[in-house]
């Protein structure tokens, strides 16, 4: 939770919105913070969706630091932690017209689109991407 203030500041800078997630009282809450040269540049947070799945709820990279592999590094770090915790599946939602980079990243990395629909609340399509861990 010591990272929360930095994540709140980044969230406003990235999304121009104070809202991050509904509650931080989540099972298996994971918060990652990316830093470069002593500056907070990105974050990713998620939590247990159910016994088998971990949900990446929100994340982003400050606009001044994009196109440097930070989002991909945060994704890989979260996948490593989640796999180590024994989850079978990793999922996240994105809005392709609002955040096309996350759509491209998911497709580039071999994620599967498992749900698609229109969100009247966000006035955009909502895609759910999933990664299934090998049972090796």
N, C-alpha and C positions, 0 to 999 in steps of 0.2 A: 504493500500500500504506500510505501515511501515514494514510489514513482508517480502516484496519482496526480500531484500538482503539475508535474511536467507534462503528463498526458493531457490534462485539462487545457493547459496553455496551447499545446500542439493541436488539439482538437479544434479549438477556436481558430487558430491560424490556418489550418488545413480546410476545415469544413464551414467556417464562419457560423458555428453553432456550439452552444455550451453543452447540449445533450450528448452523452456518450452512450450509456446503456441504461436500462430501467433501474437496475439495482446492482450493487457490487457484492451483495450477499448471495453469491453463487457457489455451487460446489465446484471445486477444482479450478477456481479462478486463476488465470495466468495472464500476467501483464509483461510485455516486453518493450523496452525502450532502446532506440537506436541513437547513438551519439557519434558525432564527427568533430574532431578538433575541440572537444569540450562543450559542444553545442548539441542540444537535443534536436534531432532531425526527423524522427519517426517513431511510431508506436504500433503495437498490435496487441489486442486483448481478446480473450475468449474464455470459455467455461464448458463444463460438462453439460451436454444436451440431454443425454440419457446414458444408460450403462455402456452402450457400445460406441457412442458418437460424441465427439468434441466439436463445439461450435465456435468458430472464429467470428466474434461479434462485430469488431470494428478495428480499423487500422488505417494508417495513412502516412505519407511522407510529406514534409514541408515542401511547398512548390520550389523553393530555391535549391533544394537538394534532390530533386527527382532526376531520373535517368542515370543514376549512379549505382543501381543494383540494390538499393536499400530495402525496397519492398520485397524483393525476391529473397534477400538475406533474412529478413524478419519471417517470411513464410517458411523458409527452410528451418530456421531455428525453432519455430513453433511446431512444425511437423516432427522434428527430432524429439522435442520434449513430450509431445502428445503420444508418439509411438512408444516412447519409454514408459509412459504411464499405462500402457496396455490397451489403449482404445483401438477399435477395429476400423473406425471411419473418422475422417476429418471433413467438416462441411463449412461453407460460408455462403452468404447471400451477397449479391451485388446488383446494382442498377446500371445496366450497360450504357444508357444515355447520359447518366450523371457521372459515372465513374468508369469510362471505357477501359482504362488501364488494368483494372482488376479482372475484367472480362478477358482481355488479351493475356494477362498473366496466367489465369486459370487454364485457358486453352493451350497456351505454350507449354505449360508444365504437365499436361496430360490429365487434368481434372475432367470429370464427367459431369455434364449438366443433368441433374436428376429432377429438377422442377423448374417450371417457368410459368409466370402469370403476370397479370397487370396489377399494380398497386395503386389504387386511387389516392391513398394517403401521400405517396411520393410522386405520383403522376409519372410513373416510369414502369417499365417491365422489371420484374424481380426474377433473377436467375439464382438457383441454388446449385453450387458446385460441390462435388464430393471427391475425396481421395480415399481409397480403400487400401489399408496397409496389408502387406503380404503376411500370411499366417505362418511364416517360416519359423 
